[in-house]
Amino acid sequence: MITRSTPGPIDRDGHRAPDMVEVLPTPTKRTTRGMNASLRSEAPAGGLRERDPKPLRLSRRQLAVTAVLVAIAAIGGYYTISAIVAGPDSFPATVTSSDLFNLNFQSTGSVDAIDVRVGQRVKAGQVMATQEPGNLQNEITAQQKVVDADQVALAAAQAPSLTATQLQQDELQIQQAQTALTDATNALAATRSVGTATTANAQKALDTANQLATIDQQQYQQACPNGTAPPPPTLTGPSLQSGLDAYYHCQTLESQLSRDSAAAAQAQAQLAVVDAQTQAAINSAQSAVNNAQTTVTLAQYQ
């Protein structure tokens, strides 16, 4: 009888269980060829053959090859699991700048050359592209023609070609304008002089009227301190006559004071009218002088 012992399992505490013993049937040995041939027992006639329980033996070469294959499989499995857990390390993407500037030329045309490349750092004032000068030259030529035409027009306006008759007419217009200016200036001076004299006379009349009114007021106050009142009816004889004379004299002074006060008020109003008329005449004369001066200036530049 043949027995086979199998080590028992180890529990969580590290204790090994008792070995398991298995009773094997007694095989009949059979000689076979080949390194990997199976050991089988001779079965009875008409029965099945059993595998020889003798353990297999591998050569060193087979062990080395097996070890290499196991190592390759382990490495492949490690990288496969790492790739699944970590995910892809790189992704396709496009990087763009957050600041974009569109560069334009001052005039339209074709680009002749680009002096920078994508991603290159540039400085202020650095030339990045050049434009074909053909269109620019045409534009410069057209602008120069406009300037030349304007200069010709300016020269013609500054020095016009006039005939002798036109020159005489222009000179006559200038002389007439200067004469009108002289007359307007003289009229302005005369207006100011007359206005000054008129205003002075009005002011003198006002002063005289005020002086007379002041004298009348003083005389009335001295002769009639109690105002103009008739004598009392109780007076008789000489007293009554004296009272009546005083009463009549006060009436005369009061009338003269009223007339002189009215004359002073009228003189004051007349002075205001004279001042307004004088100022209006001076303004009109000054306007005529200004118009004449403008006419002379226009005539000189024709």
PASEBA-1860 file (N, C-alpha, C; in nm, 3 decimals):
! residues 302
1> MITRSTPG> 0.085/-0.118/0.000/0.000/0.000/0.000/0.089/0.123/0.000 ~ 0.047/0.217/-0.077/0.123/0.342/-0.089/0.037/0.453/-0.034 ~ 0.098/0.540/0.050/0.027/0.655/0.108/0.093/0.784/0.062 ~ 0.016/0.893/0.059/0.068/1.028/0.019/0.021/1.128/0.122 ~ 0.116/1.201/0.175/0.088/1.297/0.281/0.081/1.438/0.220 ~ -0.023/1.512/0.257/-0.042/1.651/0.208/-0.043/1.745/0.327 ~ 0.040/1.848/0.326/0.044/1.942/0.442/-0.093/2.005/0.463 ~ -0.127/2.023/0.589/-0.255/2.084/0.623/-0.253/2.237/0.604
9> PIDRDGHR> -0.367/2.297/0.591/-0.372/2.444/0.573/-0.335/2.519/0.700 ~ -0.299/2.647/0.683/-0.259/2.735/0.795/-0.375/2.828/0.824 ~ -0.413/2.834/0.954/-0.524/2.923/0.989/-0.477/3.066/1.004 ~ -0.567/3.159/1.048/-0.534/3.303/1.058/-0.430/3.331/1.164 ~ -0.425/3.241/1.269/-0.328/3.265/1.377/-0.191/3.209/1.347 ~ -0.176/3.150/1.227/-0.045/3.095/1.188/-0.024/2.952/1.231 ~ -0.126/2.883/1.278/-0.112/2.743/1.318/-0.147/2.653/1.201 ~ -0.065/2.554/1.178/-0.087/2.460/1.067/-0.174/2.344/1.117
17> APDMVEVL> -0.267/2.303/1.034/-0.351/2.188/1.068/-0.277/2.057/1.045 ~ -0.325/1.945/1.100/-0.255/1.816/1.080/-0.248/1.778/0.933 ~ -0.143/1.705/0.897/-0.127/1.663/0.757/-0.236/1.564/0.719 ~ -0.272/1.572/0.590/-0.373/1.482/0.537/-0.302/1.364/0.470 ~ -0.343/1.240/0.505/-0.279/1.119/0.451/-0.378/1.054/0.356 ~ -0.330/1.025/0.234/-0.414/0.963/0.132/-0.352/0.830/0.091 ~ -0.436/0.725/0.087/-0.388/0.590/0.050/-0.403/0.574/-0.099 ~ -0.294/0.543/-0.170/-0.292/0.527/-0.314/-0.281/0.378/-0.349
25> PTPTKRTT> -0.344/0.342/-0.461/-0.329/0.202/-0.504/-0.188/0.174/-0.551 ~ -0.151/0.045/-0.545/-0.014/0.008/-0.584/-0.010/-0.002/-0.736 ~ 0.066/0.083/-0.803/0.070/0.082/-0.951/0.166/-0.022/-1.001 ~ 0.143/-0.060/-1.127/0.235/-0.148/-1.198/0.320/-0.064/-1.288 ~ 0.447/-0.064/-1.268/0.540/0.021/-1.341/0.549/-0.023/-1.484 ~ 0.556/0.082/-1.576/0.569/0.058/-1.720/0.673/0.154/-1.773 ~ 0.760/0.097/-1.847/0.869/0.178/-1.901/0.819/0.253/-2.023 ~ 0.834/0.392/-2.023/0.797/0.478/-2.135/0.915/0.563/-2.176
33> RGMNASLR> 0.907/0.612/-2.294/1.012/0.698/-2.348/0.965/0.845/-2.348 ~ 1.065/0.924/-2.361/1.036/1.069/-2.370/1.048/1.135/-2.236 ~ 1.092/1.265/-2.245/1.117/1.341/-2.122/0.989/1.372/-2.049 ~ 0.885/1.397/-2.127/0.757/1.437/-2.066/0.654/1.323/-2.072 ~ 0.699/1.202/-2.089/0.606/1.090/-2.099/0.540/1.068/-1.965 ~ 0.416/1.024/-1.964/0.341/0.999/-1.840/0.368/0.859/-1.792 ~ 0.372/0.846/-1.663/0.388/0.714/-1.601/0.250/0.656/-1.579 ~ 0.225/0.551/-1.640/0.094/0.488/-1.633/0.108/0.347/-1.577
41> SEAPAGGL> 0.004/0.301/-1.511/0.001/0.162/-1.461/-0.067/0.074/-1.563 ~ -0.023/-0.047/-1.562/-0.081/-0.141/-1.658/-0.219/-0.182/-1.607 ~ -0.311/-0.156/-1.691/-0.448/-0.190/-1.653/-0.479/-0.331/-1.695 ~ -0.571/-0.394/-1.631/-0.610/-0.529/-1.675/-0.669/-0.524/-1.813 ~ -0.674/-0.637/-1.870/-0.723/-0.645/-2.008/-0.865/-0.597/-2.013 ~ -0.889/-0.511/-2.113/-1.023/-0.456/-2.131/-1.056/-0.344/-2.036 ~ -0.958/-0.302/-1.943/-0.984/-0.193/-1.849/-0.911/-0.066/-1.887 ~ -0.925/0.042/-1.808/-0.859/0.173/-1.833/-0.724/0.175/-1.767
49> RERDPKPL> -0.632/0.250/-1.832/-0.497/0.264/-1.775/-0.495/0.382/-1.680 ~ -0.428/0.368/-1.569/-0.418/0.475/-1.470/-0.284/0.544/-1.483 ~ -0.281/0.680/-1.450/-0.156/0.760/-1.456/-0.065/0.719/-1.343 ~ 0.058/0.710/-1.376/0.159/0.678/-1.275/0.171/0.795/-1.181 ~ 0.150/0.780/-1.056/0.155/0.893/-0.961/0.295/0.942/-0.935 ~ 0.396/0.895/-0.999/0.533/0.940/-0.976/0.546/1.086/-1.022 ~ 0.598/1.177/-0.941/0.610/1.319/-0.979/0.699/1.339/-1.100 ~ 0.664/1.447/-1.180/0.741/1.481/-1.299/0.868/1.553/-1.262
57> RLSRRQLA> 0.968/1.538/-1.339/1.096/1.606/-1.321/1.128/1.691/-1.444 ~ 1.164/1.823/-1.421/1.199/1.916/-1.529/1.347/1.943/-1.529 ~ 1.399/1.963/-1.646/1.543/1.993/-1.659/1.569/2.139/-1.624 ~ 1.693/2.176/-1.610/1.729/2.316/-1.580/1.689/2.410/-1.693 ~ 1.704/2.362/-1.813/1.667/2.447/-1.928/1.519/2.477/-1.927 ~ 1.437/2.373/-1.896/1.294/2.397/-1.891/1.256/2.489/-1.777 ~ 1.326/2.476/-1.665/1.300/2.566/-1.552/1.337/2.710/-1.587 ~ 1.447/2.732/-1.660/1.490/2.867/-1.697/1.389/2.932/-1.792
65> VTAVLVAI> 1.346/2.851/-1.891/1.248/2.905/-1.987/1.119/2.940/-1.915 ~ 1.077/2.850/-1.825/0.954/2.876/-1.750/0.965/3.002/-1.666 ~ 1.082/3.020/-1.602/1.102/3.140/-1.518/1.097/3.267/-1.602 ~ 1.158/3.264/-1.722/1.156/3.382/-1.810/1.014/3.415/-1.852 ~ 0.936/3.312/-1.891/0.798/3.335/-1.933/0.714/3.391/-1.819 ~ 0.735/3.337/-1.699/0.661/3.389/-1.583/0.696/3.534/-1.557 ~ 0.826/3.569/-1.569/0.869/3.709/-1.547/0.808/3.802/-1.650 ~ 0.810/3.758/-1.778/0.751/3.843/-1.884/0.603/3.863/-1.859
73> AAIGGYYT> 0.533/3.756/-1.821/0.390/3.767/-1.794/0.363/3.859/-1.676 ~ 0.449/3.852/-1.573/0.431/3.938/-1.456/0.451/4.085/-1.492 ~ 0.558/4.112/-1.570/0.585/4.252/-1.609/0.472/4.305/-1.696 ~ 0.427/4.225/-1.794/0.316/4.269/-1.879/0.190/4.294/-1.800 ~ 0.162/4.206/-1.704/0.043/4.226/-1.622/0.054/4.350/-1.536 ~ 0.176/4.378/-1.484/0.195/4.498/-1.401/0.167/4.626/-1.481 ~ 0.225/4.635/-1.601/0.205/4.757/-1.682/0.061/4.767/-1.732 ~ -0.001/4.652/-1.757/-0.141/4.656/-1.800/-0.230/4.708/-1.689
81> ISAIVAGP> -0.209/4.658/-1.567/-0.289/4.705/-1.453/-0.261/4.853/-1.424 ~ -0.131/4.894/-1.434/-0.095/5.035/-1.409/-0.162/5.126/-1.510 ~ -0.163/5.083/-1.636/-0.226/5.166/-1.740/-0.375/5.179/-1.718 ~ -0.438/5.068/-1.672/-0.583/5.073/-1.649/-0.615/5.163/-1.530 ~ -0.533/5.153/-1.423/-0.560/5.232/-1.302/-0.526/5.379/-1.322 ~ -0.409/5.409/-1.377/-0.363/5.549/-1.390/-0.428/5.621/-1.505 ~ -0.472/5.553/-1.607/-0.531/5.618/-1.724/-0.420/5.669/-1.815 ~ -0.458/5.733/-1.926/-0.358/5.782/-2.022/-0.279/5.898/-1.965
89> DSFPATVT> -0.149/5.905/-1.998/-0.058/6.011/-1.949/-0.062/6.135/-2.037 ~ -0.109/6.129/-2.157/-0.107/6.245/-2.247/-0.233/6.243/-2.334 ~ -0.272/6.366/-2.374/-0.389/6.383/-2.458/-0.355/6.481/-2.570 ~ -0.408/6.461/-2.687/-0.385/6.559/-2.795/-0.461/6.687/-2.766 ~ -0.395/6.805/-2.782/-0.457/6.934/-2.754/-0.389/7.041/-2.837 ~ -0.457/7.158/-2.845/-0.405/7.274/-2.917/-0.392/7.390/-2.820 ~ -0.274/7.446/-2.809/-0.245/7.557/-2.716/-0.257/7.688/-2.791 ~ -0.338/7.781/-2.738/-0.353/7.914/-2.799/-0.325/8.020/-2.696
97> SSDLFNLN> -0.282/8.137/-2.741/-0.251/8.248/-2.652/-0.378/8.318/-2.609 ~ -0.379/8.373/-2.485/-0.496/8.447/-2.436/-0.505/8.587/-2.493 ~ -0.395/8.641/-2.543/-0.393/8.776/-2.601/-0.362/8.767/-2.749 ~ -0.455/8.811/-2.832/-0.437/8.811/-2.976/-0.451/8.954/-3.025 ~ -0.362/8.994/-3.115/-0.363/9.130/-3.171/-0.363/9.118/-3.323 ~ -0.457/9.188/-3.384/-0.465/9.193/-3.529/-0.384/9.313/-3.580 ~ -0.288/9.286/-3.665/-0.200/9.390/-3.718/-0.246/9.425/-3.859 ~ -0.263/9.553/-3.884/-0.306/9.602/-4.014/-0.211/9.710/-4.063
105> FQSTGSVD> -0.200/9.718/-4.193/-0.123/9.826/-4.255/-0.210/9.950/-4.267 ~ -0.148/10.064/-4.278/-0.222/10.189/-4.291/-0.289/10.201/-4.426 ~ -0.243/10.132/-4.524/-0.303/10.135/-4.657/-0.313/9.992/-4.710 ~ -0.402/9.972/-4.805/-0.422/9.839/-4.862/-0.308/9.806/-4.959 ~ -0.281/9.677/-4.971/-0.176/9.632/-5.061/-0.138/9.488/-5.031 ~ -0.038/9.439/-5.101/0.009/9.301/-5.083/0.127/9.299/-4.988 ~ 0.135/9.191/-4.907/0.246/9.175/-4.814/0.367/9.124/-4.890 ~ 0.480/9.191/-4.874/0.602/9.154/-4.945/0.682/9.050/-4.867
113> AIDVRVGQ> 0.690/9.064/-4.735/0.770/8.971/-4.654/0.721/8.975/-4.511 ~ 0.733/8.859/-4.442/0.700/8.848/-4.300/0.831/8.818/-4.227 ~ 0.872/8.905/-4.137/1.003/8.896/-4.073/1.000/8.827/-3.938 ~ 0.888/8.772/-3.895/0.880/8.702/-3.768/0.811/8.568/-3.790 ~ 0.823/8.481/-3.692/0.760/8.350/-3.699/0.668/8.333/-3.578 ~ 0.587/8.231/-3.583/0.491/8.206/-3.477/0.564/8.172/-3.347 ~ 0.525/8.238/-3.237/0.586/8.215/-3.108/0.707/8.299/-3.079 ~ 0.753/8.377/-3.175/0.872/8.459/-3.155/0.838/8.582/-3.072
121> RVKAGQVM> 0.928/8.620/-2.982/0.910/8.742/-2.902/0.956/8.862/-2.984 ~ 0.879/8.969/-2.977/0.912/9.090/-3.053/0.922/9.207/-2.957 ~ 0.985/9.314/-3.004/1.004/9.435/-2.925/0.930/9.551/-2.990 ~ 0.914/9.656/-2.914/0.846/9.775/-2.967/0.930/9.836/-3.079 ~ 0.865/9.864/-3.189/0.933/9.923/-3.303/0.995/9.823/-3.398 ~ 0.986/9.694/-3.365/1.045/9.593/-3.452/0.958/9.572/-3.575 ~ 1.021/9.563/-3.692/0.950/9.540/-3.817/0.909/9.393/-3.823 ~ 0.780/9.368/-3.838/0.729/9.231/-3.844/0.688/9.189/-3.984
129> ATQEPGNL> 0.654/9.286/-4.067/0.616/9.255/-4.204/0.635/9.380/-4.290 ~ 0.660/9.359/-4.416/0.675/9.470/-4.510/0.574/9.455/-4.623 ~ 0.534/9.569/-4.677/0.433/9.573/-4.780/0.496/9.616/-4.913 ~ 0.439/9.568/-5.020/0.491/9.606/-5.151/0.471/9.756/-5.172 ~ 0.574/9.826/-5.217/0.566/9.973/-5.228/0.488/10.021/-5.349 ~ 0.440/9.934/-5.432/0.374/9.979/-5.556/0.250/10.062/-5.529 ~ 0.157/10.011/-5.446/0.034/10.083/-5.416/0.062/10.210/-5.337 ~ 0.159/10.203/-5.245/0.192/10.322/-5.167/0.247/10.433/-5.256
137> QNEITAQQ> 0.330/10.396/-5.349/0.385/10.497/-5.440/0.276/10.560/-5.525 ~ 0.181/10.481/-5.570/0.070/10.537/-5.648/-0.012/10.634/-5.564 ~ -0.034/10.597/-5.437/-0.110/10.685/-5.350/-0.035/10.816/-5.324 ~ 0.096/10.805/-5.304/0.178/10.925/-5.282/0.173/11.015/-5.405 ~ 0.181/10.957/-5.521/0.177/11.036/-5.645/0.043/11.108/-5.659 ~ -0.067/11.038/-5.626/-0.198/11.101/-5.636/-0.213/11.215/-5.537 ~ -0.165/11.195/-5.416/-0.172/11.301/-5.316/-0.084/11.419/-5.354 ~ 0.029/11.394/-5.416/0.117/11.503/-5.459/0.050/11.587/-5.568
145> KVVDADQV> -0.025/11.523/-5.656/-0.097/11.597/-5.760/-0.202/11.688/-5.697 ~ -0.269/11.639/-5.593/-0.368/11.723/-5.524/-0.302/11.843/-5.460 ~ -0.186/11.821/-5.398/-0.113/11.932/-5.335/-0.069/12.033/-5.439 ~ -0.019/11.987/-5.553/0.025/12.079/-5.659/-0.093/12.163/-5.710 ~ -0.208/12.100/-5.726/-0.325/12.175/-5.773/-0.368/12.279/-5.671 ~ -0.363/12.244/-5.544/-0.399/12.341/-5.440/-0.303/12.458/-5.436 ~ -0.176/12.430/-5.455/-0.077/12.538/-5.455/-0.098/12.632/-5.573 ~ -0.134/12.579/-5.689/-0.161/12.664/-5.805/-0.283/12.752/-5.779
153> ALAAAQAP> -0.388/12.692/-5.718/-0.508/12.769/-5.688/-0.480/12.878/-5.585 ~ -0.395/12.848/-5.488/-0.359/12.946/-5.387/-0.281/13.062/-5.448 ~ -0.186/13.030/-5.536/-0.109/13.135/-5.601/-0.198/13.223/-5.687 ~ -0.295/13.164/-5.755/-0.386/13.243/-5.838/-0.474/13.333/-5.753 ~ -0.513/13.283/-5.634/-0.596/13.365/-5.547/-0.518/13.480/-5.484 ~ -0.389/13.454/-5.454/-0.307/13.558/-5.393/-0.261/13.663/-5.493 ~ -0.239/13.629/-5.613/-0.190/13.723/-5.715/-0.272/13.707/-5.842 ~ -0.396/13.754/-5.843/-0.478/13.739/-5.965/-0.430/13.834/-6.074
161> SLTATQLQ> -0.448/13.791/-6.193/-0.409/13.875/-6.308/-0.526/13.965/-6.344 ~ -0.511/14.096/-6.321/-0.616/14.193/-6.346/-0.576/14.285/-6.461 ~ -0.677/14.331/-6.530/-0.653/14.427/-6.638/-0.640/14.567/-6.578 ~ -0.599/14.661/-6.663/-0.581/14.799/-6.617/-0.714/14.859/-6.574 ~ -0.820/14.827/-6.647/-0.952/14.879/-6.611/-0.998/14.825/-6.476 ~ -0.972/14.695/-6.453/-1.010/14.636/-6.325/-0.929/14.697/-6.211 ~ -0.801/14.724/-6.238/-0.719/14.787/-6.135/-0.770/14.927/-6.102 ~ -0.810/15.005/-6.205/-0.863/15.138/-6.181/-0.994/15.132/-6.102
169> QDELQIQQ> -1.077/15.036/-6.138/-1.203/15.021/-6.064/-1.178/14.985/-5.918 ~ -1.080/14.898/-5.897/-1.048/14.860/-5.760/-0.994/14.979/-5.681 ~ -0.906/15.058/-5.746/-0.853/15.176/-5.678/-0.962/15.277/-5.648 ~ -1.056/15.294/-5.743/-1.166/15.387/-5.720/-1.253/15.339/-5.603 ~ -1.278/15.208/-5.596/-1.357/15.155/-5.486/-1.286/15.176/-5.353 ~ -1.154/15.160/-5.354/-1.078/15.181/-5.231/-1.086/15.326/-5.188 ~ -1.071/15.419/-5.285/-1.079/15.561/-5.252/-1.217/15.598/-5.198 ~ -1.321/15.546/-5.264/-1.457/15.574/-5.216/-1.478/15.518/-5.076
177> AQTALTDA> -1.428/15.400/-5.053/-1.444/15.341/-4.921/-1.368/15.422/-4.816 ~ -1.246/15.466/-4.849/-1.170/15.547/-4.756/-1.239/15.680/-4.730 ~ -1.298/15.741/-4.836/-1.371/15.867/-4.818/-1.491/15.847/-4.726 ~ -1.564/15.737/-4.750/-1.678/15.708/-4.663/-1.633/15.686/-4.520 ~ -1.517/15.623/-4.502/-1.465/15.601/-4.368/-1.430/15.733/-4.301 ~ -1.369/15.823/-4.380/-1.333/15.955/-4.324/-1.457/16.032/-4.284 ~ -1.558/16.030/-4.372/-1.682/16.102/-4.341/-1.750/16.043/-4.217 ~ -1.751/15.910/-4.209/-1.814/15.848/-4.093/-1.738/15.881/-3.966
185> TNALAATR> -1.606/15.887/-3.974/-1.526/15.921/-3.856/-1.553/16.065/-3.813 ~ -1.558/16.156/-3.911/-1.588/16.296/-3.879/-1.728/16.310/-3.821 ~ -1.824/16.237/-3.879/-1.961/16.244/-3.826/-1.967/16.192/-3.684 ~ -1.888/16.087/-3.654/-1.885/16.035/-3.519/-1.830/16.140/-3.422 ~ -1.723/16.204/-3.464/-1.666/16.309/-3.378/-1.764/16.423/-3.356 ~ -1.833/16.466/-3.464/-1.930/16.574/-3.451/-2.046/16.532/-3.362 ~ -2.089/16.411/-3.378/-2.200/16.363/-3.295/-2.162/16.362/-3.149 ~ -2.043/16.317/-3.121/-1.997/16.317/-2.983/-1.987/16.459/-2.927
193> SVGTATTA> -1.937/16.551/-3.012/-1.924/16.689/-2.967/-2.059/16.752/-2.940 ~ -2.151/16.735/-3.035/-2.286/16.790/-3.017/-2.355/16.725/-2.897 ~ -2.341/16.597/-2.887/-2.403/16.529/-2.775/-2.347/16.575/-2.643 ~ -2.216/16.597/-2.640/-2.156/16.646/-2.516/-2.209/16.785/-2.481 ~ -2.219/16.872/-2.581/-2.270/17.008/-2.557/-2.416/17.005/-2.514 ~ -2.495/16.925/-2.583/-2.638/16.917/-2.549/-2.657/16.864/-2.408 ~ -2.580/16.764/-2.376/-2.589/16.708/-2.241/-2.545/16.810/-2.137 ~ -2.441/16.885/-2.170/-2.395/16.989/-2.076/-2.501/17.095/-2.054
201> NAQKALDT> -2.568/17.140/-2.162/-2.673/17.241/-2.147/-2.789/17.187/-2.064 ~ -2.826/17.064/-2.089/-2.935/17.007/-2.011/-2.897/16.995/-1.865 ~ -2.772/16.958/-1.840/-2.726/16.947/-1.702/-2.724/17.085/-1.636 ~ -2.683/17.189/-1.713/-2.681/17.326/-1.659/-2.822/17.374/-1.626 ~ -2.918/17.347/-1.715/-3.057/17.386/-1.687/-3.109/17.315/-1.564 ~ -3.071/17.191/-1.546/-3.115/17.116/-1.428/-3.054/17.177/-1.302 ~ -2.927/17.209/-1.309/-2.862/17.268/-1.190/-2.927/17.402/-1.153 ~ -2.958/17.488/-1.256/-3.023/17.616/-1.229/-3.160/17.597/-1.167
209> ANQLATID> -3.236/17.506/-1.220/-3.370/17.481/-1.166/-3.362/17.431/-1.023 ~ -3.266/17.345/-0.995/-3.251/17.295/-0.859/-3.212/17.406/-0.763 ~ -3.123/17.498/-0.810/-3.082/17.610/-0.724/-3.202/17.703/-0.693 ~ -3.283/17.734/-0.795/-3.400/17.819/-0.773/-3.498/17.752/-0.678 ~ -3.518/17.621/-0.698/-3.610/17.551/-0.609/-3.558/17.551/-0.467 ~ -3.428/17.542/-0.449/-3.369/17.544/-0.314/-3.388/17.681/-0.250 ~ -3.366/17.790/-0.328/-3.384/17.926/-0.274/-3.529/17.949/-0.236 ~ -3.620/17.908/-0.322/-3.762/17.924/-0.292/-3.801/17.849/-0.166
217> QQQYQQAC> -3.745/17.731/-0.148/-3.777/17.651/-0.030/-3.729/17.721/0.096 ~ -3.609/17.779/0.089/-3.556/17.849/0.206/-3.641/17.974/0.237 ~ -3.673/18.052/0.138/-3.755/18.173/0.160/-3.892/18.137/0.215 ~ -3.953/18.037/0.166/-4.087/17.998/0.212/-4.083/17.954/0.357 ~ -3.977/17.873/0.389/-3.968/17.826/0.527/-3.943/17.943/0.625 ~ -3.864/18.045/0.582/-3.838/18.160/0.669/-3.962/18.250/0.683 ~ -4.030/18.275/0.571/-4.145/18.367/0.577/-4.270/18.299/0.629 ~ -4.279/18.173/0.608/-4.403/18.102/0.646/-4.369/17.977/0.725
225> PNGTAPPP> -4.320/17.990/0.847/-4.285/17.871/0.924/-4.405/17.783/0.955 ~ -4.524/17.843/0.961/-4.643/17.764/0.991/-4.721/17.728/0.865 ~ -4.662/17.750/0.746/-4.732/17.720/0.624/-4.820/17.836/0.579 ~ -4.894/17.815/0.476/-4.983/17.918/0.422/-5.120/17.903/0.485 ~ -5.153/17.999/0.570/-5.283/17.993/0.639/-5.339/18.136/0.651 ~ -5.470/18.155/0.632/-5.529/18.288/0.647/-5.527/18.334/0.793 ~ -5.534/18.466/0.816/-5.534/18.516/0.954/-5.662/18.476/1.026 ~ -5.658/18.467/1.157/-5.777/18.431/1.232/-5.884/18.541/1.220
233> PTLTGPSL> -6.009/18.501/1.223/-6.118/18.599/1.206/-6.133/18.694/1.324 ~ -6.064/18.668/1.430/-6.075/18.757/1.548/-5.995/18.884/1.532 ~ -5.903/18.887/1.434/-5.820/19.006/1.418/-5.901/19.118/1.353 ~ -5.868/19.240/1.391/-5.933/19.358/1.334/-5.831/19.470/1.318 ~ -5.864/19.561/1.232/-5.782/19.680/1.216/-5.647/19.646/1.154 ~ -5.539/19.712/1.208/-5.405/19.691/1.153/-5.356/19.546/1.166 ~ -5.395/19.478/1.271/-5.351/19.338/1.288/-5.408/19.250/1.177 ~ -5.533/19.277/1.144/-5.592/19.199/1.036/-5.523/19.226/0.905
241> QSGLDAYY> -5.489/19.356/0.877/-5.421/19.390/0.752/-5.283/19.324/0.748 ~ -5.212/19.325/0.860/-5.080/19.262/0.863/-5.090/19.112/0.842 ~ -5.194/19.050/0.895/-5.212/18.906/0.875/-5.245/18.871/0.731 ~ -5.326/18.958/0.669/-5.359/18.933/0.529/-5.237/18.950/0.439 ~ -5.152/19.051/0.468/-5.031/19.070/0.387/-4.939/18.947/0.398 ~ -4.923/18.895/0.516/-4.839/18.776/0.535/-4.898/18.656/0.462 ~ -5.028/18.644/0.466/-5.095/18.532/0.399/-5.073/18.538/0.247 ~ -5.090/18.659/0.191/-5.071/18.673/0.046/-4.925/18.649/0.007
249> HCQTLESQ> -4.834/18.695/0.091/-4.690/18.674/0.060/-4.655/18.525/0.064 ~ -4.709/18.451/0.155/-4.683/18.305/0.162/-4.742/18.233/0.042 ~ -4.857/18.280/-0.002/-4.915/18.219/-0.121/-4.824/18.241/-0.243 ~ -4.768/18.363/-0.253/-4.679/18.392/-0.367/-4.553/18.306/-0.359 ~ -4.493/18.294/-0.245/-4.372/18.210/-0.230/-4.402/18.063/-0.259 ~ -4.517/18.017/-0.215/-4.553/17.876/-0.238/-4.573/17.849/-0.387 ~ -4.635/17.944/-0.457/-4.655/17.927/-0.601/-4.521/17.926/-0.675 ~ -4.431/18.018/-0.633/-4.298/18.022/-0.697/-4.220/17.894/-0.670
257> LSRDSAAA> -4.231/17.841/-0.549/-4.163/17.714/-0.516/-4.218/17.600/-0.600 ~ -4.348/17.597/-0.623/-4.408/17.491/-0.704/-4.359/17.499/-0.847 ~ -4.355/17.623/-0.903/-4.308/17.640/-1.042/-4.163/17.599/-1.056 ~ -4.078/17.640/-0.963/-3.936/17.608/-0.974/-3.910/17.458/-0.952 ~ -3.986/17.396/-0.864/-3.971/17.251/-0.843/-4.012/17.174/-0.968 ~ -4.122/17.221/-1.034/-4.165/17.156/-1.158/-4.060/17.173/-1.268 ~ -4.000/17.295/-1.273/-3.896/17.321/-1.373/-3.775/17.230/-1.348 ~ -3.740/17.207/-1.222/-3.627/17.118/-1.191/-3.657/16.974/-1.234
265> AQAQAQLA> -3.779/16.928/-1.211/-3.817/16.794/-1.253/-3.817/16.781/-1.404 ~ -3.863/16.884/-1.472/-3.861/16.882/-1.618/-3.719/16.882/-1.672 ~ -3.630/16.957/-1.608/-3.490/16.961/-1.649/-3.424/16.823/-1.627 ~ -3.463/16.755/-1.521/-3.409/16.621/-1.495/-3.453/16.523/-1.603 ~ -3.580/16.529/-1.643/-3.629/16.442/-1.748/-3.566/16.475/-1.882 ~ -3.547/16.604/-1.906/-3.485/16.645/-2.033/-3.340/16.598/-2.040 ~ -3.272/16.599/-1.930/-3.133/16.550/-1.928/-3.128/16.401/-1.963 ~ -3.222/16.323/-1.913/-3.224/16.181/-1.945/-3.250/16.159/-2.093
273> VVDAQTQA> -3.342/16.240/-2.150/-3.370/16.227/-2.293/-3.249/16.265/-2.375 ~ -3.183/16.373/-2.338/-3.063/16.417/-2.411/-2.954/16.312/-2.404 ~ -2.936/16.252/-2.287/-2.834/16.146/-2.274/-2.866/16.029/-2.366 ~ -2.990/15.985/-2.372/-3.028/15.872/-2.456/-3.011/15.906/-2.603 ~ -3.054/16.026/-2.644/-3.041/16.065/-2.784/-2.893/16.078/-2.823 ~ -2.815/16.134/-2.735/-2.672/16.149/-2.764/-2.604/16.014/-2.779 ~ -2.636/15.921/-2.690/-2.575/15.787/-2.696/-2.619/15.713/-2.822 ~ -2.746/15.727/-2.861/-2.794/15.663/-2.983/-2.725/15.720/-3.106
281> AINSAQSA> -2.707/15.852/-3.108/-2.638/15.914/-3.222/-2.492/15.870/-3.229 ~ -2.429/15.859/-3.115/-2.288/15.813/-3.113/-2.279/15.668/-3.159 ~ -2.371/15.583/-3.115/-2.369/15.442/-3.158/-2.390/15.430/-3.308 ~ -2.483/15.511/-3.362/-2.507/15.507/-3.506/-2.385/15.552/-3.584 ~ -2.322/15.658/-3.537/-2.202/15.706/-3.604/-2.088/15.604/-3.594 ~ -2.076/15.538/-3.481/-1.972/15.436/-3.465/-1.998/15.317/-3.556 ~ -2.125/15.277/-3.573/-2.159/15.169/-3.664/-2.123/15.206/-3.808 ~ -2.148/15.332/-3.845/-2.111/15.377/-3.980/-1.961/15.371/-3.999
289> VNNAQTTV> -1.884/15.407/-3.898/-1.738/15.399/-3.907/-1.694/15.254/-3.924 ~ -1.753/15.162/-3.849/-1.716/15.021/-3.859/-1.748/14.965/-3.998 ~ -1.865/15.000/-4.050/-1.901/14.954/-4.184/-1.805/15.010/-4.290 ~ -1.771/15.136/-4.275/-1.677/15.196/-4.371/-1.540/15.130/-4.363 ~ -1.496/15.096/-4.243/-1.368/15.029/-4.226/-1.371/14.890/-4.291 ~ -1.481/14.819/-4.276/-1.495/14.687/-4.340/-1.492/14.699/-4.492 ~ -1.559/14.802/-4.543/-1.559/14.823/-4.688/-1.421/14.852/-4.740 ~ -1.344/14.932/-4.668/-1.206/14.961/-4.709/-1.122/14.835/-4.708
297> TLAQYQ> -1.137/14.750/-4.606/-1.060/14.626/-4.598/-1.094/14.533/-4.713 ~ -1.221/14.518/-4.744/-1.260/14.433/-4.856/-1.209/14.487/-4.989 ~ -1.216/14.619/-5.006/-1.169/14.679/-5.131/-1.019/14.660/-5.149 ~ -0.945/14.664/-5.042/-0.800/14.647/-5.051/-0.760/14.504/-5.087 ~ -0.842/14.405/-5.048/-0.808/14.264/-5.073/-0.877/14.208/-5.196 ~ -0.942/14.290/-5.273/-1.005/14.238/-5.395/-0.899/14.217/-5.504
END
